[in-house]
Amino acid sequence: MKNIFLLSLAIIAVCSCSSPKSLEFITTTESSPWETQAPVTAERIEGDFDLTIDTSSRQQTMEGFGTCFNELGWTSLQRLDENEREGILRELFAPGAGASFVICRMPVAANDFSLDWYSYNEVDGDFAMQNFSIDNDRKTLIPFIKSALAHQPELRIWASPWSPPSWMKHNKHYASRSTAAMARRMAASGSTYMTKVVDNGLPEDRQGSEGTDMFICEDPYYKAYALYFAKFIEAYRNEGIDIFAVMPQNEFNSAQIFPSCCWTAAGLARFIGDYLGPAMENEGVELMFGTMERANEALVDTILTDAEAGRFVKGIGFQWAGKNAVPGIHKRYPDMKLYQTEQECGNGKNDWKGATYSWNLMKHYLNNGVSAYMYWNTSLMEGGISRWGWAQNSLVVVREDNSWSFTHEYYIMKHLSHYVVPGAVKLATGGGYEDALAFLNPDGSVVVAAGNSSDAPVTLRMNINGTAYSPVLKPASVSTILFR
């Protein structure tokens, strides 16, 4: 009798008064973003299920979702009148209003979406950082961040540099690759990911390369750079902005025509273990390793197994091809905090194809232990062209006539960030339907996000803790259903 009873539970879910109720059912398609569907109700379903969810099968705890603060993000929003801009910021950051972003990234000085190159101290040989200044940021990044904090005072912000001050690098330049070399490479390959190549003035004989330390790995420079980080933390605190964590270098393997700096893992290990780690510990700031843009897990191992560096590293950040290192790192270091630090940035078209790619990226990262997921460009002018000529996507597009809109990718992000709150737990799923994610919020509500990549409706036979539902997913869509 016992076996027969268990078998019946496996094939039939029976409605009951204690069954979780569907509170919201939201769908986004290319033509209709954030469309409310009729609530789904519990029902009796015989046979196998496409998706099974057991709220006791728990994985990583979520820190949340967010975006990045860049100068071009602020200057594009500044074209709008104050009411429009504040409405956008409220939708992005205010708790429960829209995307409800809670964790964000910012650069330490210039990045590729800055107005131009700058650092906080370009005085050659100023090891004592007497000329350190964040004055440039008071025009753009600081008002951008403060505007977000006005809507979400609990917003958590972490930071990473794209390049140290140019005088700390062997080539004495902010860039690592010559634009002349880049232009030839693009012409030879037929690449069109950069709409134009803006001359950075770096001679080809001063280029850097992956697998080398472009930073001058000597004690005075290490000490000065750790001090540079500390002064950045303190200067932002004085502005009322707390930075809870840093990563030592954005994409440390990539020689770029914009601000960048290649490091070896060994060079970073020494910097972290002997200089930056102690400096950040003294400031009460977490140190994370990243950002990792390669699939080479050994680079992470070099840091984590280093006797000095490993004790300071509280987490690891991955982006771009680094996504392929996440599964192995999560398996070997199951207790290590993992972030997705920069969603791949598209081509400036902001089309539905880019949105569906983003949905698949989120599934990959979240299914492999990531607890925080961040978009890249918050807002850009239409076309999304950076200071150095790269066209990229954004959550908000501002047009020359000062009209604006949220993009498809914004709504895809919102399908998770609006419902999955900090402290939620990622849930394992079964049943064979892989185009879905599930979470358990601290209040007991269950979030189910499901995609349908086909050109026909899909009836999803779903079982949550023994209760069955069969929502119909629209063709080419992403949906979120909230249960309590």
C-alpha positions as CSV (number, residue, x, y, z in Angstrom):
1,M,0.0,0.0,0.0
2,K,2.8,2.4,0.8
3,N,4.4,2.0,-2.6
4,I,1.1,2.5,-4.3
5,F,0.5,5.7,-2.3
6,L,3.9,7.1,-3.2
7,L,3.4,6.3,-6.9
8,S,0.1,8.2,-6.9
9,L,1.8,11.3,-5.5
10,A,4.4,11.1,-8.3
11,I,1.8,11.1,-11.0
12,I,-1.1,13.1,-9.6
13,A,-1.0,16.5,-7.7
14,V,-4.2,17.1,-5.8
15,C,-5.5,20.6,-5.1
16,S,-6.0,21.5,-1.5
17,C,-6.8,24.5,0.6
18,S,-3.2,24.8,1.6
19,S,-1.9,24.9,-2.0
20,P,0.2,27.9,-2.9
21,K,-1.8,30.5,-4.9
22,S,-0.7,32.3,-8.0
23,L,-0.5,36.0,-7.1
24,E,1.0,37.3,-10.3
25,F,1.7,36.0,-13.8
26,I,3.7,38.4,-16.0
27,T,4.9,37.8,-19.6
28,T,7.2,39.6,-21.9
29,T,7.4,39.1,-25.6
30,E,9.1,41.2,-28.3
31,S,5.9,43.2,-29.0
32,S,4.3,43.2,-25.5
33,P,6.6,43.8,-22.5
34,W,5.4,43.1,-18.9
35,E,1.9,41.9,-19.8
36,T,-0.3,40.7,-17.0
37,Q,-1.8,37.2,-17.5
38,A,-4.7,35.6,-15.8
39,P,-3.6,33.9,-12.5
40,V,-3.0,30.1,-12.7
41,T,-4.9,27.9,-10.4
42,A,-4.0,24.5,-8.8
43,E,-5.5,21.5,-10.6
44,R,-5.4,17.8,-10.9
45,I,-2.9,16.6,-13.5
46,E,-2.2,13.0,-14.4
47,G,1.1,11.8,-15.8
48,D,4.6,13.3,-15.7
49,F,5.5,16.9,-15.1
50,D,7.6,19.1,-17.2
51,L,8.9,21.1,-14.2
52,T,9.0,20.0,-10.6
53,I,10.0,22.3,-7.7
54,D,10.6,21.2,-4.1
55,T,11.2,24.1,-1.8
56,S,13.4,22.0,0.4
57,S,15.9,21.5,-2.4
58,R,17.9,24.7,-1.8
59,Q,21.0,26.1,-3.5
60,Q,22.7,29.5,-3.2
61,T,21.4,32.4,-1.3
62,M,20.8,35.4,-3.5
63,E,22.4,38.9,-2.8
64,G,20.4,40.4,-5.7
65,F,20.5,42.0,-9.1
66,G,21.8,45.4,-10.3
67,T,23.5,47.4,-12.9
68,C,26.7,49.6,-13.3
69,F,27.3,53.3,-12.9
70,N,29.2,54.7,-15.9
71,E,29.7,58.3,-17.0
72,L,27.9,57.9,-20.3
73,G,25.0,56.5,-18.4
74,W,24.6,59.7,-16.4
75,T,25.2,62.1,-19.3
76,S,22.5,60.4,-21.4
77,L,20.0,60.6,-18.5
78,Q,21.0,64.2,-18.0
79,R,19.4,65.1,-21.4
80,L,16.0,64.3,-19.9
81,D,14.0,66.6,-17.7
82,E,14.2,66.0,-14.0
83,N,10.8,64.4,-13.7
84,E,11.5,61.9,-16.4
85,R,15.0,61.1,-15.1
86,E,13.7,60.6,-11.5
87,G,10.9,58.4,-12.9
88,I,13.5,56.2,-14.6
89,L,15.7,56.0,-11.4
90,R,12.7,55.2,-9.3
91,E,11.8,52.3,-11.7
92,L,15.3,51.0,-11.5
93,F,16.1,51.3,-7.8
94,A,13.1,52.0,-5.6
95,P,12.1,48.9,-3.6
96,G,9.1,47.1,-5.2
97,A,8.6,49.8,-7.9
98,G,10.3,48.1,-10.8
99,A,13.6,46.4,-11.2
100,S,14.3,46.9,-7.5
101,F,18.1,46.8,-8.0
102,V,20.1,46.3,-4.8
103,I,23.7,45.7,-5.8
104,C,25.7,47.7,-8.3
105,R,29.2,48.1,-9.8
106,M,31.2,51.3,-10.4
107,P,34.6,51.9,-11.9
108,V,37.6,53.2,-10.0
109,A,38.3,56.1,-12.3
110,A,37.9,55.8,-16.1
111,N,36.5,52.8,-18.0
112,D,35.5,52.3,-21.6
113,F,32.2,54.2,-21.1
114,S,33.8,57.2,-19.5
115,L,33.8,60.6,-21.2
116,D,37.5,60.2,-21.7
117,W,40.6,58.9,-19.9
118,Y,41.4,60.0,-16.4
119,S,42.7,58.5,-13.1
120,Y,42.6,59.9,-9.6
121,N,46.3,60.7,-9.7
122,E,48.3,61.2,-12.9
123,V,51.3,62.9,-11.2
124,D,54.2,60.6,-12.0
125,G,56.1,59.4,-9.0
126,D,53.5,60.5,-6.4
127,F,53.9,57.4,-4.3
128,A,52.4,59.2,-1.3
129,M,49.2,60.0,-3.2
130,Q,49.4,63.7,-2.3
131,N,47.7,64.7,-5.5
132,F,44.9,62.1,-5.3
133,S,41.5,63.6,-6.2
134,I,38.1,62.4,-7.2
135,D,37.0,65.8,-8.5
136,N,36.2,64.3,-11.9
137,D,33.6,62.0,-10.4
138,R,31.8,64.9,-8.8
139,K,30.5,65.8,-12.2
140,T,29.1,62.4,-13.2
141,L,29.5,59.3,-11.1
142,I,28.8,60.8,-7.7
143,P,25.6,62.5,-8.7
144,F,24.5,59.4,-10.6
145,I,25.1,57.2,-7.5
146,K,23.5,59.6,-5.1
147,S,20.4,59.8,-7.3
148,A,20.1,56.0,-7.1
149,L,20.7,56.0,-3.4
150,A,17.9,58.5,-3.0
151,H,15.5,55.8,-4.2
152,Q,17.3,52.8,-2.6
153,P,19.3,53.9,0.5
154,E,20.4,50.3,1.1
155,L,22.0,50.0,-2.3
156,R,25.3,48.0,-2.1
157,I,28.1,49.2,-4.3
158,W,31.4,47.5,-5.3
159,A,34.2,48.8,-7.5
160,S,37.1,47.8,-9.8
161,P,39.6,49.7,-11.8
162,W,40.0,49.4,-15.6
163,S,43.5,50.8,-15.4
164,P,45.9,52.1,-12.7
165,P,47.4,55.6,-13.1
166,S,49.3,55.4,-16.3
167,W,52.6,56.1,-14.6
168,M,52.3,52.8,-12.7
169,K,52.3,50.8,-16.0
170,H,55.4,49.8,-18.0
171,N,54.0,51.4,-21.1
172,K,53.1,54.7,-19.3
173,H,49.7,54.7,-21.1
174,Y,46.1,54.1,-20.0
175,A,45.5,51.6,-22.9
176,S,47.1,48.3,-23.5
177,R,46.6,47.9,-27.2
178,S,47.3,50.3,-30.1
179,T,44.3,51.4,-32.1
180,A,46.3,51.0,-35.3
181,A,46.8,47.3,-34.4
182,M,43.1,46.9,-33.5
183,A,42.0,48.5,-36.8
184,R,44.2,46.1,-38.8
185,R,42.8,43.1,-36.8
186,M,39.2,44.2,-37.4
187,A,39.8,44.6,-41.1
188,A,41.5,41.2,-41.5
189,S,38.7,39.4,-39.6
190,G,35.8,41.4,-40.9
191,S,34.7,42.2,-37.4
192,T,32.1,44.9,-37.0
193,Y,31.6,44.9,-33.2
194,M,33.3,48.4,-33.0
195,T,31.6,51.0,-35.2
196,K,34.7,53.0,-35.3
197,V,38.2,52.9,-33.8
198,V,39.1,56.1,-32.0
199,D,42.9,56.8,-31.9
200,N,44.2,56.3,-28.4
201,G,47.8,57.5,-29.3
202,L,49.5,54.3,-28.1
203,P,52.4,53.3,-30.3
204,E,52.4,49.6,-31.3
205,D,55.8,49.1,-29.7
206,R,54.3,49.9,-26.3
207,Q,51.4,47.5,-26.4
208,G,50.9,45.0,-23.7
209,S,49.8,41.4,-24.0
210,E,47.9,38.7,-22.1
211,G,50.0,36.7,-19.7
212,T,52.3,39.6,-18.8
213,D,52.3,42.1,-15.9
214,M,51.8,45.6,-17.4
215,F,51.8,46.9,-13.9
216,I,55.2,47.7,-12.5
217,C,55.4,44.9,-9.9
218,E,57.8,46.6,-7.5
219,D,57.3,47.4,-3.8
220,P,56.9,51.2,-4.1
221,Y,54.3,50.8,-6.9
222,Y,52.4,48.1,-5.1
223,K,52.3,50.2,-1.9
224,A,51.2,53.3,-3.8
225,Y,48.4,51.4,-5.6
226,A,47.1,49.9,-2.4
227,L,47.0,53.4,-1.0
228,Y,45.2,54.7,-4.1
229,F,42.5,52.1,-3.4
230,A,42.3,53.2,0.2
231,K,42.0,56.8,-0.6
232,F,39.3,56.0,-3.1
233,I,37.3,54.2,-0.4
234,E,37.8,57.1,2.0
235,A,37.0,59.8,-0.5
236,Y,33.7,58.2,-1.4
237,R,32.8,57.7,2.2
238,N,33.3,61.4,2.7
239,E,30.7,61.9,-0.1
240,G,28.3,59.6,1.8
241,I,28.8,56.6,-0.5
242,D,30.0,53.4,1.0
243,I,31.9,50.9,-1.1
244,F,31.5,47.4,0.4
245,A,33.9,45.5,-1.8
246,V,36.6,45.9,-4.5
247,M,38.1,43.7,-7.2
248,P,41.7,44.5,-8.2
249,Q,41.4,44.6,-12.0
250,N,38.7,44.5,-14.7
251,E,39.5,41.7,-17.2
252,F,43.1,41.3,-16.2
253,N,43.9,39.2,-19.3
254,S,42.6,41.7,-21.9
255,A,44.8,44.2,-23.7
256,Q,42.3,46.8,-24.9
257,I,42.4,50.1,-26.7
258,F,40.5,51.7,-23.8
259,P,41.6,51.8,-20.1
260,S,43.0,48.4,-19.3
261,C,45.9,46.6,-17.7
262,C,47.1,43.0,-18.1
263,W,48.3,41.2,-15.1
264,T,49.5,37.6,-14.4
265,A,47.7,35.7,-11.7
266,A,51.0,35.5,-9.8
267,G,51.3,39.3,-10.0
268,L,47.8,39.8,-8.7
269,A,48.4,37.2,-6.0
270,R,51.3,39.2,-4.6
271,F,49.4,42.5,-4.8
272,I,46.4,41.0,-3.1
273,G,48.3,39.1,-0.4
274,D,50.9,41.6,0.6
275,Y,49.3,45.0,-0.2
276,L,45.7,45.4,-1.3
277,G,44.3,42.7,1.0
278,P,45.7,44.3,4.2
279,A,44.8,47.8,3.0
280,M,41.1,46.8,2.4
281,E,40.9,44.8,5.6
282,N,42.0,48.0,7.4
283,E,39.2,49.9,5.7
284,G,36.6,47.2,6.5
285,V,36.1,46.5,2.7
286,E,35.7,43.0,1.2
287,L,38.2,42.0,-1.4
288,M,37.0,39.8,-4.3
289,F,39.1,38.3,-7.1
290,G,38.2,39.5,-10.6
291,T,37.0,40.2,-13.0
292,M,37.6,36.9,-14.7
293,E,37.0,37.1,-18.4
294,R,38.7,33.8,-19.4
295,A,37.5,30.2,-19.0
296,N,40.9,29.3,-17.4
297,E,40.0,28.0,-13.9
298,A,43.7,27.7,-13.1
299,L,43.9,31.5,-12.9
300,V,41.5,31.4,-10.0
301,D,43.3,28.5,-8.4
302,T,46.5,30.4,-8.4
303,I,44.9,33.1,-6.2
304,L,42.9,30.9,-3.9
305,T,45.7,28.5,-3.2
306,D,48.2,31.3,-2.5
307,A,48.9,31.3,1.2
308,E,48.7,35.1,1.6
309,A,46.3,36.1,-1.2
310,G,43.8,33.3,-0.5
311,R,43.0,34.4,3.0
312,F,41.8,37.8,1.8
313,V,39.6,36.7,-1.1
314,K,35.9,36.7,-0.1
315,G,34.5,36.0,-3.6
316,I,35.1,35.8,-7.3
317,G,33.6,37.8,-10.2
318,F,33.1,36.4,-13.7
319,Q,32.1,37.9,-17.0
320,W,32.2,37.2,-20.7
321,A,34.1,33.9,-21.4
322,G,34.7,33.6,-17.7
323,K,31.2,32.1,-17.5
324,N,32.8,28.8,-18.7
325,A,35.0,28.7,-15.6
326,V,32.0,29.2,-13.2
327,P,30.8,25.6,-13.1
328,G,34.1,24.1,-12.2
329,I,35.0,26.7,-9.7
330,H,31.6,26.4,-8.0
331,K,32.1,22.6,-7.8
332,R,35.6,22.8,-6.3
333,Y,34.9,25.8,-4.0
334,P,31.2,25.3,-3.1
335,D,31.2,27.9,-0.3
336,M,32.9,30.6,-2.3
337,K,30.8,33.6,-3.1
338,L,30.4,34.0,-6.9
339,Y,29.2,37.1,-8.8
340,Q,28.3,37.7,-12.5
341,T,30.0,41.1,-12.8
342,E,29.1,42.4,-16.3
343,Q,26.5,41.0,-18.6
344,E,27.7,40.7,-22.1
345,C,26.9,44.0,-23.8
346,G,25.4,43.3,-27.2
347,N,25.8,45.5,-30.2
348,G,23.8,48.6,-29.6
349,K,20.8,47.3,-31.4
350,N,18.9,46.4,-28.2
351,D,16.9,43.9,-30.1
352,W,14.9,40.8,-29.0
353,K,17.7,38.5,-30.1
354,G,20.0,40.2,-27.5
355,A,17.3,39.9,-24.9
356,T,16.9,36.2,-25.3
357,Y,20.7,35.8,-25.2
358,S,20.6,37.7,-21.9
359,W,17.9,35.3,-20.5
360,N,20.1,32.3,-21.4
361,L,23.1,34.0,-19.7
362,M,21.1,34.5,-16.5
363,K,20.1,30.9,-16.5
364,H,23.7,29.7,-17.0
365,Y,25.1,31.9,-14.1
366,L,22.3,31.3,-11.7
367,N,22.3,27.6,-12.3
368,N,26.0,27.5,-11.4
369,G,26.0,29.1,-8.0
370,V,26.1,32.9,-8.7
371,S,24.5,35.0,-6.0
372,A,24.6,38.4,-7.6
373,Y,24.0,39.4,-11.2
374,M,24.7,42.7,-12.8
375,Y,23.8,44.4,-16.1
376,W,26.4,46.6,-17.7
377,N,25.2,49.9,-19.2
378,T,22.3,51.5,-17.4
379,S,21.6,54.1,-20.0
380,L,23.1,55.2,-23.3
381,M,22.3,57.3,-26.2
382,E,20.7,55.5,-29.1
383,G,23.3,53.3,-30.8
384,G,25.2,52.9,-27.5
385,I,28.6,54.0,-28.8
386,S,31.4,54.3,-26.3
387,R,34.1,56.9,-26.1
388,W,36.4,54.4,-28.0
389,G,33.8,53.4,-30.6
390,W,32.2,50.2,-29.3
391,A,28.4,50.0,-29.8
392,Q,26.7,48.4,-26.8
393,N,23.2,47.7,-25.4
394,S,21.7,49.3,-22.3
395,L,18.6,49.1,-20.1
396,V,17.5,52.6,-21.1
397,V,17.9,54.2,-24.5
398,V,17.9,58.0,-24.9
399,R,17.4,59.5,-28.4
400,E,18.6,62.7,-29.9
401,D,15.1,64.2,-29.7
402,N,15.3,63.4,-25.9
403,S,12.7,60.7,-26.1
404,W,13.6,57.5,-24.3
405,S,12.5,54.0,-23.6
406,F,13.3,50.9,-21.6
407,T,14.8,48.1,-23.7
408,H,13.9,44.4,-24.0
409,E,16.8,43.5,-21.8
410,Y,15.4,45.7,-19.1
411,Y,12.2,43.7,-18.9
412,I,14.1,40.4,-19.0
413,M,16.2,41.6,-16.0
414,K,13.1,42.8,-14.2
415,H,11.5,39.3,-14.6
416,L,13.9,38.2,-11.9
417,S,15.0,41.3,-10.1
418,H,11.5,42.6,-9.3
419,Y,10.5,39.3,-7.6
420,V,13.7,37.7,-6.2
421,V,14.7,39.6,-3.1
422,P,18.0,39.6,-1.2
423,G,18.0,36.5,1.0
424,A,16.0,34.4,-1.5
425,V,17.3,30.9,-2.1
426,K,17.8,29.4,-5.5
427,L,15.8,26.2,-5.8
428,A,16.8,23.1,-7.8
429,T,14.3,22.1,-10.4
430,G,13.5,18.7,-12.0
431,G,11.2,17.3,-14.7
432,G,13.3,18.0,-17.8
433,Y,12.1,21.5,-18.6
434,E,15.4,23.4,-18.6
435,D,14.1,26.8,-19.6
436,A,13.2,27.8,-16.1
437,L,14.5,29.1,-12.8
438,A,12.9,28.9,-9.3
439,F,13.5,30.8,-6.0
440,L,12.1,30.8,-2.5
441,N,11.9,34.3,-1.0
442,P,12.3,34.9,2.8
443,D,8.6,35.5,3.1
444,G,7.8,32.0,1.8
445,S,6.7,33.1,-1.7
446,V,8.0,31.1,-4.7
447,V,9.2,32.7,-7.9
448,V,9.1,30.7,-11.1
449,A,10.6,32.3,-14.2
450,A,10.1,30.3,-17.4
451,G,11.1,30.9,-21.0
452,N,9.5,29.6,-24.2
453,S,11.9,29.8,-27.1
454,S,9.5,28.2,-29.6
455,D,7.1,29.9,-32.0
456,A,4.1,28.1,-30.5
457,P,2.4,28.3,-27.1
458,V,3.7,25.8,-24.5
459,T,1.5,24.4,-21.7
460,L,4.0,23.9,-18.8
461,R,2.9,21.0,-16.5
462,M,4.3,22.2,-13.2
463,N,4.4,20.7,-9.7
464,I,5.3,22.8,-6.7
465,N,5.5,20.8,-3.5
466,G,3.0,18.3,-4.7
467,T,0.5,20.9,-6.2
468,A,0.0,21.0,-9.9
469,Y,-0.4,23.9,-12.3
470,S,-0.4,24.2,-16.1
471,P,0.3,27.8,-17.1
472,V,0.4,28.5,-20.9
473,L,3.6,30.3,-22.0
474,K,3.2,32.5,-25.0
475,P,5.5,31.9,-28.0
476,A,8.9,33.5,-27.8
477,S,8.4,34.8,-24.3
478,V,9.8,35.0,-20.8
479,S,7.3,34.8,-17.9
480,T,7.4,35.1,-14.1
481,I,4.8,33.5,-11.8
482,L,4.7,34.4,-8.1
483,F,3.1,31.9,-5.7
484,R,2.4,32.2,-2.0
